[in-house]
Amino acid sequence: MRTDQFLSHHGVTRNPFAEEDAQTDQVFKSRCVEVRHPAWDKVYGSPNDPATSLVFGEKGAGKTAMRLQIVEAIDRHNQSAKPEDRVFVVEYDDFNPLLDRFADRLPSRKGRDAEHVLEEWKLWDHMDGVLSIAVTDLVDRLLDKTKLDRRAAKKLDPAQRRDLMLLAACYDDSTAEPQSVRWRKLARVVGYPSWRASGWFQIGALGTAVIFGTIGWFKAWEWLQTPWPYVAVAAAWVPWISKWLSRRTRAWKIANNVRVLRRDRGALTGSLMRVRARDLENQPLPDKRRTDDRYELFGKLQGVLGSLGYGGVMVLVDRVDEPHLLGGKVEAIRDFVWSMLDNKFLRQPGVGFKLLLPAEVLEHLNREGRDFHQRARLDKQNVIPSLDWTAEALSDLSNARLAACTEADAKPATLRELIDPAVSDTRLAEALRSLRTPRHLFKFLFRLISTHCNQHPDSDPVWKVDQQTFEAVLAVYSREQASVDRGLAAS
């Protein structure tokens, strides 16, 4: 008996339990994105005033699904909201490139050791990572005519244009085009007068032309045998050379201190050369290893976004247990995340952080001392200690997925209709409760349906899963999961 034959009998066109990861789950993305965890309201909050939330959930509890739901909800909010009430979303969830680049900057002995790498990782490295993702996304939108109204970019005041160009020079991490090409394109889009920064170059070129033009006009070729023309040419270029050395030094400092990115010093020097001297005076740049400059840069980014129609910023932190350098070790994940748990960082005005963290690190959080909790001020961060799923919530989730895969003109099937009445409602609820998370639920139901179909031929189909099969599959799955949990605990 085929699985699709069994499901088709109940009006279901595809197996709704085949996928386990929300990122690749087309049933979830296209049809079940509105099926939310009971803690949704506390996590999501109000997009008009983004707030920080810390969510702890075990693997498969739906953290990534919740992140995708937040992105979808913000998209809908932005479509209907006033321009000044839109929210800019930063998905801070791909840490492998950042950690790899960071490790490459360390001495070879430290770069190979995850413990040493994480000892060096600081809050400002997280801030650089968030700024890089946000600025790269913003520049992409400004350069793509279909994603952002370019007329809004022309409304930026001169200070905001300067801020955007400096942010792009330091943090634009796109590989679609050379950094220098993107920077010049962005300058044209926002109307930044980079040509005004070429005064010393023009003076040097003009001085050179005048000196050698004078020699040619008077045909005084013998002057070329003396050092004075060359001294005069060098003097004409001294201001430009001085400016280049200053910008080169600044570029070297930025490239050295933004450790999560690989900044091309030549391209960065070229971009800074196109910035007027007065636009660099007293401006914060990430040329030191400290948070002060980064907080100011966050504020400048918010100012630019505000003029472009984004009243708030939401930073979604997810998949912190997936970077290969951390190896899934709870202590490594803790060390990587802990620097972010800073009240000043998490409570920036107009910025809401949604930290979707593994449940295992909650135990370490509870062990921390007074100084840590004073710095983190978790009492202000909307902490959800567990993404628990009740039997009723898991039942509703499975029914929603079945309904999403049911033929348009058919009555939606339910989980109860797929299982023999000999399995009582109470027993079914107990079984769902023992599965705990949506991932375990989907794995179990997929195996249950497959096992049932393998036990019956096409010529003699049975359209409900019998009690014996239900109990046997549940027992085997529970033992396997208990063994996996013990292995994870031991590691």
C-alpha positions in Angstrom: 0.0 0.0 0.0 1.5 3.3 -1.1 1.7 6.3 1.3 0.2 8.6 -1.4 -2.7 6.2 -1.8 -3.5 6.3 1.9 -3.3 10.1 2.1 -5.3 10.5 -1.1 -8.1 8.4 0.4 -8.4 11.1 3.0 -8.3 13.9 0.4 -4.7 14.8 1.2 -2.6 15.6 -1.9 0.9 15.4 -0.4 2.5 14.2 2.8 2.3 17.1 5.2 4.9 15.5 7.6 7.8 14.9 5.2 9.7 18.1 6.1 11.4 18.7 9.4 13.2 22.0 8.9 11.1 25.2 8.6 13.7 26.7 6.2 12.9 24.1 3.5 9.3 23.3 4.5 7.1 24.4 1.7 3.9 23.4 3.5 4.8 25.8 6.3 6.0 28.6 4.1 3.1 28.6 1.7 0.1 27.5 3.8 0.8 27.2 7.5 2.8 30.3 8.3 -0.2 31.6 10.3 -0.1 28.6 12.7 1.8 30.1 15.6 3.1 29.1 19.0 0.9 30.3 22.0 3.8 32.5 23.1 3.8 34.4 19.7 2.3 37.6 21.0 4.9 38.0 23.7 7.8 37.3 21.3 6.6 39.4 18.4 5.3 42.4 20.4 4.3 45.5 18.5 6.1 46.4 15.3 5.4 50.1 16.0 7.7 49.9 19.0 10.1 47.0 18.6 11.2 45.4 21.8 13.7 42.7 22.8 12.7 39.1 23.5 14.8 36.1 24.6 13.3 32.8 23.6 14.7 29.4 24.8 13.6 26.3 23.0 14.9 22.8 22.4 15.8 21.6 18.9 12.7 21.3 16.8 10.5 23.4 19.0 9.9 25.9 16.3 12.5 28.7 16.8 13.4 29.0 13.1 9.7 28.8 12.1 9.0 31.6 14.5 11.8 33.7 12.9 10.3 33.1 9.5 6.8 34.0 10.8 8.2 37.3 12.2 9.7 38.1 8.8 6.4 37.4 7.1 4.4 39.4 9.7 6.8 42.4 9.3 6.4 42.2 5.5 2.6 42.4 5.8 2.9 45.2 8.4 5.2 47.2 6.1 2.8 46.9 3.2 -0.1 48.4 5.1 1.7 50.7 7.5 2.5 54.4 7.1 5.9 55.0 5.6 7.4 56.2 8.8 6.0 53.1 10.7 7.8 50.5 8.6 10.3 48.1 10.3 13.7 47.2 8.9 14.5 43.5 9.5 18.0 42.2 10.0 18.4 38.4 10.0 21.5 37.7 12.0 21.5 33.9 11.6 24.4 32.9 9.4 27.5 32.9 11.6 29.8 30.6 9.8 31.3 33.3 7.4 31.7 35.7 10.3 33.4 33.2 12.6 35.7 31.9 9.8 36.9 35.3 8.9 37.4 36.1 12.6 39.4 33.0 13.2 41.6 33.7 10.2 42.6 37.0 11.8 44.0 35.3 14.9 47.4 33.7 15.3 47.3 30.2 13.7 47.4 28.4 17.0 44.4 30.3 18.4 42.5 30.2 15.0 42.3 26.5 15.2 41.0 26.3 18.7 37.3 27.2 19.2 37.9 28.0 22.8 40.6 30.6 22.1 38.5 32.0 19.2 35.6 32.6 21.5 37.8 34.1 24.2 38.7 36.8 21.7 35.2 37.3 20.4 33.6 40.5 21.9 30.4 42.4 21.8 31.7 44.8 19.2 32.3 41.8 16.9 28.6 41.0 17.1 27.8 44.7 16.5 30.0 44.6 13.4 28.2 41.5 12.1 24.8 43.1 12.6 25.9 46.4 11.0 27.4 44.5 8.0 24.2 42.6 7.3 22.0 45.7 7.7 24.2 47.9 5.6 24.7 45.4 2.8 20.9 44.8 2.6 20.2 48.5 2.6 22.7 49.2 -0.2 21.3 46.3 -2.2 17.8 47.8 -1.9 19.0 51.3 -2.9 20.9 49.9 -5.9 17.9 47.8 -7.0 15.2 50.1 -8.4 12.5 47.6 -7.6 13.1 47.3 -3.8 13.2 50.9 -2.5 11.9 54.2 -3.8 15.0 56.0 -4.9 13.3 59.4 -4.5 13.4 58.8 -0.8 17.2 58.5 -1.0 17.3 62.0 -2.5 15.5 63.3 0.6 18.5 62.4 2.9 20.1 65.5 4.3 23.8 66.1 3.7 24.8 64.6 7.1 22.8 61.4 6.4 24.3 61.0 3.0 27.7 61.3 4.6 26.7 58.7 7.2 25.4 56.3 4.6 28.5 56.5 2.5 30.8 56.0 5.5 28.7 53.0 6.6 28.9 51.5 3.1 32.6 52.0 3.0 33.1 50.2 6.3 30.4 47.5 6.2 29.1 46.8 2.7 30.0 43.1 2.3 28.4 42.3 -1.0 30.2 40.0 -3.5 28.0 40.9 -6.4 30.3 43.7 -7.6 33.6 45.2 -6.5 33.3 47.3 -3.4 34.6 50.4 -5.1 32.0 50.1 -8.0 29.1 49.7 -5.6 30.3 52.6 -3.5 30.4 54.9 -6.6 27.0 53.7 -7.7 25.6 54.4 -4.3 27.1 57.9 -4.3 25.2 58.6 -7.5 21.9 57.2 -6.2 21.9 59.2 -3.0 23.5 62.3 -4.5 26.7 62.4 -2.5 29.1 64.9 -4.1 32.2 62.7 -4.0 33.8 64.8 -6.8 34.3 67.6 -4.3 36.9 65.5 -2.5 39.2 65.5 -5.5 40.5 69.1 -4.9 44.1 68.1 -4.0 44.3 65.7 -6.9 43.2 68.5 -9.3 45.8 70.8 -7.8 48.5 68.2 -8.2 47.5 67.5 -11.8 47.2 71.2 -12.6 50.5 72.0 -11.0 52.2 69.3 -13.0 50.5 70.5 -16.3 51.5 74.1 -15.6 55.2 73.3 -14.9 55.7 71.1 -17.9 53.5 73.3 -20.0 55.7 76.3 -19.2 58.8 74.4 -20.1 57.3 73.4 -23.4 56.0 76.9 -24.1 59.4 78.5 -23.7 61.1 75.5 -25.1 63.4 75.6 -22.1 64.3 71.9 -22.3 67.5 72.5 -20.4 65.4 73.1 -17.3 64.7 69.3 -17.3 68.3 68.8 -16.6 67.9 70.6 -13.2 66.0 69.3 -10.1 63.7 72.3 -9.8 60.9 71.2 -12.1 60.7 67.9 -10.3 60.8 69.6 -6.9 57.9 71.9 -8.0 55.9 68.9 -9.2 56.5 67.0 -6.0 55.4 70.1 -4.0 52.2 70.3 -6.0 51.4 66.6 -5.1 52.4 66.9 -1.4 48.8 67.7 -0.1 47.3 64.8 -2.1 50.0 62.4 -0.9 49.5 63.5 2.7 45.7 62.9 2.3 46.3 59.5 0.7 48.6 58.5 3.6 46.0 59.6 6.1 43.2 57.7 4.4 45.4 54.7 4.0 46.2 54.6 7.7 42.5 55.0 8.5 41.6 52.2 6.1 44.3 50.0 7.7 42.9 50.6 11.1 39.3 49.8 10.0 40.3 46.7 8.2 42.2 45.5 11.2 39.5 46.2 13.8 36.4 45.0 11.9 37.5 41.4 12.4 34.4 39.6 11.1 34.8 41.0 7.6 37.6 40.9 5.0 38.0 44.5 3.9 40.1 45.3 0.9 42.4 48.0 2.1 42.9 49.4 -1.4 39.2 49.7 -2.1 38.5 51.1 1.3 41.3 53.7 0.9 39.8 54.6 -2.5 36.3 55.1 -0.9 37.7 57.2 1.9 39.7 59.3 -0.6 36.3 60.3 -2.2 35.0 61.5 1.2 35.6 65.2 1.9 37.9 66.0 4.8 35.1 67.9 6.7 32.9 64.8 6.4 35.5 62.8 8.3 36.0 65.3 11.1 35.0 63.8 14.5 33.0 61.0 12.8 32.9 57.6 14.5 34.5 54.8 12.5 35.2 51.2 13.6 38.9 51.8 13.8 39.3 50.8 17.4 38.3 47.7 19.4 35.5 49.1 21.4 31.7 49.5 21.4 31.4 53.3 21.7 31.9 53.9 18.0 29.6 51.0 17.0 26.8 52.4 19.2 27.2 55.8 17.4 27.2 54.0 14.0 24.0 52.1 15.0 22.4 55.5 15.7 23.5 56.9 12.3 22.1 53.8 10.6 18.8 54.4 12.3 18.8 58.0 11.2 19.3 57.0 7.6 16.6 54.3 7.8 14.2 56.8 9.5 14.5 59.2 6.5 14.0 56.2 4.1 10.7 55.3 5.8 11.8 52.8 8.5 10.8 53.9 12.0 12.2 50.8 13.7 14.7 48.0 13.4 14.2 44.4 14.3 17.2 42.1 14.6 16.5 38.3 14.5 19.2 36.1 16.1 18.8 32.4 15.3 20.7 29.2 14.6 23.5 30.0 17.1 23.9 26.3 17.7 24.8 25.6 14.0 28.2 27.2 13.3 30.7 24.4 12.7 33.4 26.1 14.8 31.1 25.7 17.9 30.5 22.1 17.2 27.1 22.1 18.9 28.8 22.3 22.3 26.7 24.1 24.9 29.7 25.8 26.5 30.8 27.2 23.2 27.3 28.4 22.3 27.2 30.1 25.7 30.5 31.9 25.2 29.4 33.1 21.8 26.0 34.4 22.9 26.9 35.8 26.3 28.5 39.0 25.1 25.2 40.0 23.4 23.4 39.8 26.8 24.1 43.4 27.6 21.3 45.7 28.6 22.7 48.7 26.7 23.0 46.7 23.5 19.6 45.0 23.8 17.7 48.1 24.8 18.8 50.5 22.1 15.9 52.9 21.3 14.0 51.9 18.2 15.8 48.5 18.0 14.2 45.2 19.0 16.3 42.0 19.3 14.7 38.6 19.0 17.1 36.1 20.4 16.0 32.5 19.6 18.3 30.4 21.7 18.8 26.7 22.5 17.2 25.5 25.6 20.4 24.1 26.9 22.0 27.5 27.5 19.2 28.5 30.0 20.8 26.3 32.7 24.0 28.2 32.3 22.1 31.4 32.4 20.6 30.6 35.7 24.1 29.8 37.1 25.5 33.3 36.4 26.2 35.6 39.2 24.9 39.0 40.3 27.3 41.0 38.1 26.2 39.2 34.9 22.5 39.7 35.7 23.1 43.4 36.5 24.7 43.8 33.1 22.1 41.8 31.2 19.0 43.0 33.1 17.0 40.0 31.9 14.0 41.3 33.9 13.5 43.8 31.1 14.0 41.5 28.1 10.7 39.6 27.8 12.3 36.2 28.5 10.3 33.1 27.4 12.1 30.2 29.2 10.6 27.4 27.2 8.7 26.9 23.9 6.5 24.3 25.3 3.9 22.7 23.1 0.8 21.2 24.7 -0.9 18.1 23.2 -3.8 20.3 22.1 -1.4 22.7 20.3 0.4 19.8 18.5 -2.9 18.4 17.5 -4.0 21.7 16.1 -0.7 22.0 14.2 -1.0 18.6 12.6 -4.6 19.3 11.7 -3.6 22.6 10.1 -0.9 20.9 8.0 -3.4 18.2 6.9 -5.9 20.9 6.0 -3.2 22.8 4.0 -2.5 19.7 1.9 -6.2 18.7 1.4 -7.9 19.1 -2.0 -9.6 22.4 -2.4 -13.1 20.9 -2.8 -12.7 18.2 0.0 -13.4 18.4 3.7 -10.1 18.9 5.5 -8.8 15.7 7.1 -7.9 15.6 10.8 -5.3 13.5 12.7 -8.1 11.8 14.6 -9.6 10.5 11.3 -6.3 8.8 10.3 -6.1 6.8 13.5 -8.3 3.9 14.6 -10.9 4.8 17.3 -9.3 2.0 19.4 -6.7 4.6 20.2 -8.7 6.8 22.6 -8.6 10.6 22.5 -6.9 10.5 25.9 -4.2 8.1 24.7 -3.6 10.1 21.5 -3.2 13.3 23.7 -0.7 11.5 25.9 1.3 10.4 22.9 1.4 13.9 21.4 2.4 15.3 24.8 5.3 12.9 25.0 6.6 14.1 21.6 7.0 17.6 22.9 8.0 19.5 19.7 6.7 19.9 16.2 9.8 18.2 14.8 9.3 15.1 16.8 5.6 15.2 15.9 6.4 15.3 12.2 9.0 12.5 12.4 6.7 10.3 14.3 3.7 10.8 12.1 5.7 10.3 8.9 7.1 7.0 10.3 3.7 6.0 11.6 2.0 6.4 8.2 4.9 4.8 6.4 4.9 1.8 8.7 1.1 1.4 8.4 1.2 1.5 4.6 4.0 -1.1 4.5 1.9 -3.5 6.5 -0.9 -3.7 3.9 -1.0 -4.5 0.2 -2.6 -2.3 -2.4 -5.2 -5.0 -3.0 -6.4 -4.9 0.6 -5.9 -1.3 1.9 -6.7 -0.2 5.4 -7.6 3.4 5.8 -6.9 3.9 9.5 -3.8 3.2 11.5 -4.5 0.4 14.0 -3.8 0.6 17.7 -1.0 -2.0 17.6 0.9 -0.2 14.9 0.4 3.1 16.7 1.8 1.8 20.0 4.7 -0.1 18.5 5.9 2.9 16.4 5.5 5.2 19.3 7.5 2.9 21.6 10.4 2.5 19.1 10.5 6.2 18.4 10.5 7.2 22.1 13.4 4.8 22.8 15.4 6.2 19.9 14.8 9.7 21.0 15.7 9.0 24.6 19.0 7.5 23.4 19.7 10.6 21.3 18.9 12.8 24.3 21.3 10.9 26.5 24.0 11.1 23.9 23.6 14.9 23.6 23.6 15.3 27.4 26.8 13.2 27.7 28.5 15.3 25.0 
